[in-house]
C-alpha cells in the first residue's frame, strides 16, 4: 500500500478544495474529528484509494502540534492513501504548482 502526502504553504485554503476536486475528479465530504479537526475526505469514482485534506496545524486541548512535523511550512496537507496508481494522482496534481509533493510511505 502506498501513502503520499502533499503540502500547501499558504495561510488560507481559498479555492483549493474546488481546484483539487476538479483536478482529481472527486467530491469532498466535510468531517469533524477530535484528532484531525475539520477536514475534507473523498474517494475516487473508480478504483481504490481515499483522499484527505486537512490542516497541518492541530490542537489537542492547549497543546498545538503539526500532523507532519517535518514540514512546518505547509499549512495544509493532502493525504493520498491506497491508490492503485498513485503516480497518476501526482500527474493530475502537477498543474497545481502550489501543491508540493512531500513524501511517500510504502507499507507492505
Secondary structure, 3 states (H helix, E strand, C coil): CEEEEEEECCCCCCCHHHHHHHHHCCCCEEEEECCCEEEEEECCCCCCCEEEEEECEEEECCEEEECCHHHCCCCEEEEEECCCCHHHHHHHHCCCCCEEEEEEEECC
